[in-house]
Amino acid sequence: MDAPILDCVAIVGVGLIGGSVALGLKRRGLCRHLIGLDAQAGALTTALALGVIDEGQLEVGPWLRQADLVVLAVPVGLLSEVAGSLLPWLRSDALLTDVGSVKVPLSRSLSLEGFVPGHPLAGSERAGVEHARANLIENAIWVLTPTEETSLSALGRIRELVEALGASPVVMPPEAHDQLVATISHLPYLTALALTHMVARDERLALLAAGGFRDITRVASGDPVMSRDMVINNKQALRDALNRFQRELDRLNLQLDQPEVLLASARAGKATRDSLPVVRRSLLPALHDLIVAVEDRPGELGRITQLLGQTQINIKDIEMLAIRDQGGAIRLGLESPEQVALASATLAHAGYTTRSLS
């Protein structure tokens, strides 16, 4: 086994995802010592008994200074509050990441060079550390959404760790992440809620609800508080997704009187569903790429995004291509060749070297 890439990791919130990250770190020998922080003594007792963590803590304190990496795995609604309580105790060179399913609120409230927001697209309707398993995050897409203050070296180290855990990192702006998960995660949850409420109002429906219905409503079995916090914290993007979904339902309603049109819709739906493998990065919109050479110094990502934002250029995707002590390169995914040309000119005027792949 290779030498650990981290000496000490603190998992804040020892539940399903936090516990799975801890088990992944242990199985792959990626850290020497794992500390769990949780307000629930029972969760820590279980985690220690199962070998998920090596040490348990009920409160923040000086012990946090030994952590090279802190992983925030508390419910979305508590992320900002808990993160704020940790900051006085963290070393200046410590890495900080989270696993929350909504990125914009925390990204706006917490700006640190060593903070790399993240979201592994993995989970289960079963909550609690007793259901944690290392392979839960293996082969999963793990989205990283650097803030304007995130350093390239911090992004590179977290990306390396995600890959070492067996997941596939995808880097994009926080806003793009929240828009995407509103459709592929949060909207299905509300849909499952609506269907289960319909069944609850008619006992005859419950008698007939079999495997297919249970499959499409599985996400309604998740922790209600965590699920509520998830959708509330992404409500604007979710409302946009709900409006698009309503338009699709209205279109299908009209097609009930148009059998051939409905058949074409059914065939198109089948083709799309059958083409979806477990991991599919190509679901992201087609983009036009611009490569930017950058120095590894604080605020570089923020400076680039601010320069382009002032020119009304919307960055749809960000990917780090290389990182060295002196610097590296990032790929910006933009909407059109025209946006690439404008971004290239804007950044060149600011002293950056760029290369278009469009």
C-alpha positions in Angstrom: 0.0 0.0 0.0 1.3 3.5 -0.9 2.0 6.0 1.9 -1.1 8.0 2.9 -1.5 11.3 1.1 -3.0 12.9 4.2 -1.9 12.5 7.8 -5.2 13.4 9.6 -8.7 13.9 8.2 -11.7 15.2 10.2 -15.2 14.1 9.1 -17.8 16.6 10.4 -21.1 14.8 10.4 -20.7 11.0 10.7 -23.7 9.8 8.7 -24.2 7.9 5.5 -22.0 10.1 3.2 -19.5 11.2 5.8 -19.1 7.6 6.9 -18.7 6.3 3.3 -16.0 8.9 2.6 -14.2 7.8 5.8 -14.4 4.1 4.8 -13.1 5.0 1.4 -10.2 6.8 2.9 -9.5 3.8 5.2 -9.9 1.1 2.5 -7.5 2.8 0.1 -5.0 3.8 2.8 -5.3 7.5 2.0 -4.9 8.9 5.5 -3.3 7.8 8.8 -5.9 9.0 11.3 -9.6 9.7 11.0 -11.5 11.8 13.5 -15.3 12.0 13.5 -17.1 15.1 14.8 -20.8 14.8 15.5 -23.2 16.3 18.0 -24.9 12.8 18.4 -22.9 10.6 20.8 -24.7 7.6 19.4 -23.4 8.2 15.9 -19.9 8.4 17.1 -20.2 5.2 19.2 -21.6 3.3 16.2 -18.9 4.7 13.9 -16.1 3.7 16.3 -17.6 0.2 16.8 -17.8 -0.3 13.0 -14.2 1.0 12.5 -15.4 3.9 10.4 -13.4 6.4 12.4 -10.4 6.2 14.8 -11.5 8.9 17.2 -14.7 10.7 18.1 -15.3 14.3 19.1 -18.6 15.9 20.3 -17.4 19.5 20.0 -15.0 21.7 18.1 -11.8 22.6 19.8 -8.0 22.6 19.5 -7.9 19.0 18.3 -9.0 20.3 14.9 -5.6 21.8 14.3 -4.2 18.4 13.6 -6.5 18.0 10.6 -5.0 18.3 7.1 -8.4 18.0 5.6 -11.9 18.7 7.0 -14.9 17.2 5.2 -18.2 18.8 6.0 -20.9 16.2 5.8 -23.7 17.7 7.8 -27.2 18.5 6.4 -27.3 21.3 3.8 -29.3 23.6 6.1 -26.5 23.5 8.7 -23.5 23.8 6.5 -22.8 27.5 6.8 -23.4 27.5 10.6 -21.1 24.5 11.2 -18.4 25.8 8.8 -18.4 29.1 10.7 -17.8 27.3 14.0 -14.9 25.4 12.6 -12.9 28.3 11.1 -11.3 29.6 14.4 -9.7 26.1 14.9 -8.4 25.3 11.5 -4.8 25.6 10.4 -4.2 28.2 7.7 -2.9 25.4 5.4 -5.8 23.0 6.0 -8.0 21.9 3.2 -11.8 22.2 3.6 -14.5 20.6 1.4 -18.1 19.6 1.8 -20.5 17.0 0.3 -23.7 19.0 0.2 -26.1 18.7 -2.7 -26.6 22.5 -3.0 -23.5 24.6 -3.7 -24.4 28.3 -4.1 -25.3 29.3 -0.5 -22.1 27.9 1.1 -19.9 29.0 -1.8 -21.1 32.6 -1.3 -20.8 32.6 2.5 -17.4 30.9 2.8 -14.4 32.2 0.8 -11.1 30.6 1.6 -8.1 29.7 -0.5 -8.3 26.1 0.8 -12.0 25.6 0.5 -13.2 23.4 -2.4 -17.0 22.8 -2.3 -17.9 19.4 -3.5 -20.9 17.0 -4.1 -20.5 13.3 -4.7 -23.6 12.2 -6.7 -24.1 9.1 -4.5 -26.5 8.2 -1.8 -29.2 5.9 -0.5 -32.6 6.2 1.0 -31.1 4.7 4.1 -29.6 7.2 6.5 -27.0 6.8 9.2 -23.4 5.7 9.5 -24.5 2.1 10.0 -25.4 2.0 6.3 -22.1 3.6 5.1 -19.9 1.7 2.8 -16.7 2.5 0.9 -18.1 1.5 -2.5 -21.0 4.0 -2.2 -18.7 6.7 -3.8 -16.7 4.5 -6.1 -17.4 5.3 -9.8 -19.6 8.2 -8.8 -19.5 11.6 -10.4 -18.1 14.0 -7.8 -18.7 17.6 -8.7 -16.2 20.2 -7.4 -17.4 23.9 -7.5 -14.4 26.2 -6.6 -15.2 29.6 -5.3 -13.6 32.8 -6.5 -11.0 32.5 -3.6 -10.2 28.8 -4.1 -6.5 28.3 -5.0 -5.4 26.1 -7.8 -3.3 24.0 -5.5 -6.3 23.3 -3.2 -8.5 22.4 -6.2 -5.7 20.1 -7.5 -5.3 18.3 -4.2 -9.0 17.7 -3.7 -9.3 16.5 -7.2 -6.4 14.1 -6.7 -8.1 12.8 -3.5 -11.5 12.3 -5.3 -9.7 10.3 -8.0 -7.9 8.3 -5.3 -11.2 7.4 -3.8 -12.3 5.9 -7.1 -14.8 8.7 -8.1 -14.8 10.9 -11.2 -14.3 14.6 -10.5 -16.2 17.2 -12.6 -15.4 20.8 -12.0 -18.0 23.5 -12.7 -19.3 26.8 -11.2 -21.6 26.5 -8.2 -24.6 28.0 -10.1 -24.3 25.5 -12.9 -24.2 22.6 -10.4 -27.4 23.8 -8.7 -29.3 24.2 -11.9 -28.4 20.7 -13.0 -29.1 18.9 -9.8 -32.5 20.8 -9.5 -33.6 18.8 -12.6 -31.9 15.4 -12.0 -32.2 15.1 -8.2 -34.4 17.7 -6.5 -37.3 17.6 -9.1 -37.5 13.8 -8.9 -37.8 14.1 -5.1 -40.8 16.4 -5.3 -42.3 14.2 -8.0 -42.0 11.2 -5.7 -43.6 13.2 -2.9 -46.5 14.2 -5.1 -47.1 10.5 -6.1 -46.9 9.2 -2.6 -49.4 11.9 -1.4 -51.8 10.7 -4.1 -51.6 7.2 -2.9 -52.1 8.2 0.7 -55.4 9.8 -0.2 -56.8 6.7 -1.8 -56.4 3.3 -0.1 -57.2 1.5 -3.3 -54.1 2.9 -4.9 -51.9 1.6 -2.1 -53.2 -1.9 -2.8 -52.1 -1.7 -6.4 -48.8 0.1 -5.9 -46.2 -2.6 -6.8 -42.5 -2.7 -7.8 -42.6 -0.1 -10.5 -44.3 2.5 -8.3 -41.9 1.7 -5.5 -38.9 2.2 -7.8 -39.9 5.7 -9.0 -40.8 6.8 -5.5 -37.7 5.4 -3.8 -36.3 8.9 -3.0 -39.3 9.7 -0.9 -37.9 7.3 1.7 -34.9 9.5 2.4 -34.5 11.5 5.6 -37.4 14.1 5.5 -35.4 16.9 7.2 -32.4 16.5 5.0 -34.6 16.3 1.9 -36.6 19.4 2.9 -33.4 21.4 3.5 -32.0 20.2 0.2 -34.9 21.5 -1.9 -35.4 24.7 0.2 -31.8 25.8 -0.3 -32.1 25.3 -4.0 -35.6 26.7 -4.4 -35.0 29.2 -7.3 -33.4 26.7 -9.6 -35.9 24.1 -8.5 -38.8 26.4 -9.4 -37.3 26.8 -12.8 -37.1 23.1 -13.2 -40.7 22.7 -12.0 -41.9 25.1 -14.6 -40.1 23.2 -17.3 -41.5 20.0 -16.0 -45.1 21.4 -16.0 -44.7 22.4 -19.6 -43.6 18.8 -20.4 -46.7 17.4 -18.5 -48.9 19.8 -20.4 -47.4 18.7 -23.7 -48.0 15.0 -22.8 -51.6 15.9 -21.8 -52.3 17.2 -25.2 -50.7 14.1 -26.8 -53.2 11.9 -25.2 -55.5 12.9 -28.1 -52.6 12.3 -30.6 -51.6 8.6 -30.5 -48.9 8.8 -33.1 -47.3 11.9 -31.5 -47.4 10.2 -28.1 -45.8 7.1 -29.6 -43.0 9.3 -31.0 -42.6 10.8 -27.5 -42.5 7.4 -26.0 -39.9 6.2 -28.4 -37.7 9.3 -27.8 -38.1 8.8 -24.0 -37.1 5.1 -24.3 -34.0 6.0 -26.4 -32.9 8.6 -23.9 -33.4 6.4 -20.9 -31.7 3.4 -22.5 -28.7 5.5 -23.4 -28.0 6.5 -19.8 -25.1 4.6 -18.3 -24.2 4.9 -14.6 -21.7 7.7 -15.3 -22.2 10.0 -18.2 -20.4 13.3 -18.4 -21.8 13.9 -21.9 -25.2 14.8 -20.3 -23.6 18.2 -19.7 -24.5 20.7 -22.5 -22.1 20.8 -25.4 -19.6 23.6 -24.8 -16.8 25.5 -26.5 -13.4 25.3 -24.8 -10.8 27.9 -23.9 -7.5 26.9 -22.2 -6.0 29.5 -19.9 -2.5 29.4 -18.4 -2.6 30.4 -14.8 -0.1 30.9 -12.0 -0.7 29.1 -8.7 -1.4 32.1 -6.5 -4.4 33.2 -4.4 -7.4 34.6 -6.1 -6.5 33.6 -9.7 -9.8 31.7 -10.3 -11.7 34.6 -8.8 -9.9 37.2 -11.0 -10.6 35.2 -14.1 -14.3 34.7 -13.4 -14.7 38.4 -12.4 -13.0 39.6 -15.6 -15.3 37.5 -17.7 -18.4 38.3 -15.6 -17.8 42.0 -16.3 -17.9 41.2 -20.0 -21.1 39.3 -19.6 -19.5 36.0 -20.4 -21.1 33.0 -18.6 -18.7 30.2 -17.6 -20.6 26.9 -17.9 -17.8 24.6 -16.9 -14.3 24.8 -15.3 -11.7 22.0 -15.4 -8.2 22.0 -14.1 -5.9 20.4 -16.7 -2.5 20.6 -15.0 -1.0 21.9 -11.8 2.6 22.5 -10.8 4.3 24.6 -8.2 4.6 27.5 -10.6 1.1 27.2 -12.0 -1.0 25.2 -14.5 -3.8 25.4 -16.9 -7.6 25.5 -16.7 -10.3 24.7 -19.3 -13.2 27.1 -19.5 -16.4 25.7 -21.1 -18.3 28.6 -22.8 -21.6 28.8 -24.7 -20.4 29.7 -28.2 -17.4 30.4 -30.4 -18.2 34.1 -30.1 -18.0 33.9 -26.3 -14.6 32.0 -26.6 -13.2 34.8 -28.9 -14.5 37.5 -26.5 -13.1 35.7 -23.4 -9.8 35.1 -25.1 -9.4 38.8 -26.0 -10.5 39.9 -22.5 -8.0 37.6 -20.7 -5.2 38.4 -23.1 -5.7 42.1 -22.4 -5.3 41.2 -18.7 -2.1 39.4 -19.3 -3.2 35.8 -19.6 -2.1 33.3 -22.2 -5.0 31.5 -23.8 -5.7 28.8 -26.4 -9.0 28.0 -28.1 -10.1 24.4 -28.7 -13.2 25.4 -30.7 
